[in-house]
């Protein structure tokens, strides 16, 4: 049985190491976003951010399924 304090009110998933290693691309995408948008206004940065996330397969729609396939507990 899970401790009641763990992930209270949130779904909990079991994830193998391989998908977690792919999360590194998210970190690299955010590094690129910071570097490429640091001097841009928010309106100008928005398409740059979307392009970087898409090209690096870092949009939630591109990676979330990898991490949410094996539920351990429901919300």
C-alpha positions as CSV (number, residue, x, y, z in Angstrom):
1,X,0.0,0.0,0.0
2,X,1.2,3.5,-0.9
3,X,1.9,6.0,1.8
4,X,-1.0,8.5,1.9
5,X,1.5,11.4,1.7
6,X,2.9,10.3,-1.7
7,X,1.3,12.0,-4.7
8,X,-1.8,13.0,-2.7
9,X,-4.5,14.1,-5.1
10,X,-2.3,13.3,-8.2
11,X,-2.0,10.2,-10.3
12,X,1.1,8.2,-9.8
13,X,3.0,6.3,-12.5
14,X,5.7,3.7,-12.6
15,X,8.3,4.7,-15.3
16,X,11.2,2.6,-16.6
17,X,14.7,4.2,-16.8
18,X,14.7,4.5,-20.6
19,X,11.8,7.0,-20.9
20,X,13.3,9.0,-18.1
21,X,16.6,9.3,-20.0
22,X,14.6,10.9,-22.8
23,X,13.6,13.6,-20.5
24,X,17.1,15.0,-21.0
25,X,15.9,16.4,-24.3
26,X,13.4,18.5,-22.3
27,X,16.3,20.0,-20.4
28,X,18.3,20.7,-23.5
29,X,15.2,22.3,-25.1
30,X,14.8,24.7,-22.1
31,X,18.5,25.5,-22.3
32,X,18.1,26.4,-26.0
33,X,14.9,28.4,-25.2
34,X,16.7,30.5,-22.6
35,X,19.6,31.1,-24.9
36,X,17.5,32.0,-28.0
37,X,14.8,34.1,-26.3
38,X,16.6,36.0,-23.5
39,X,16.5,39.3,-25.4
40,X,13.1,38.8,-27.1
41,X,9.7,40.3,-26.1
42,X,7.2,37.6,-25.0
43,X,5.2,38.0,-28.3
44,X,8.4,37.5,-30.3
45,X,9.6,34.6,-28.2
46,X,6.4,32.6,-28.4
47,X,7.0,31.1,-31.9
48,X,10.7,30.5,-31.1
49,X,9.7,28.5,-28.1
50,X,7.1,26.5,-30.0
51,X,9.6,25.7,-32.7
52,X,12.3,24.6,-30.3
53,X,10.0,22.4,-28.3
54,X,8.6,20.8,-31.5
55,X,11.9,20.2,-33.1
56,X,13.4,18.6,-30.0
57,X,10.3,16.4,-29.4
58,X,9.8,18.2,-26.1
59,X,6.1,19.2,-26.4
60,X,4.0,17.4,-23.8
61,X,2.0,15.8,-26.6
62,X,5.2,14.3,-27.8
63,X,6.5,12.8,-24.6
64,X,3.7,12.6,-21.9
65,X,2.5,9.2,-23.1
66,X,5.9,7.7,-22.4
67,X,5.6,8.6,-18.7
68,X,2.0,7.8,-18.1
69,X,1.5,4.2,-19.4
70,X,1.8,2.3,-16.2
71,X,-0.4,3.8,-13.5
72,X,0.3,2.8,-9.9
73,X,-2.4,4.9,-8.2
74,X,-5.3,7.0,-9.4
75,X,-5.8,10.6,-8.3
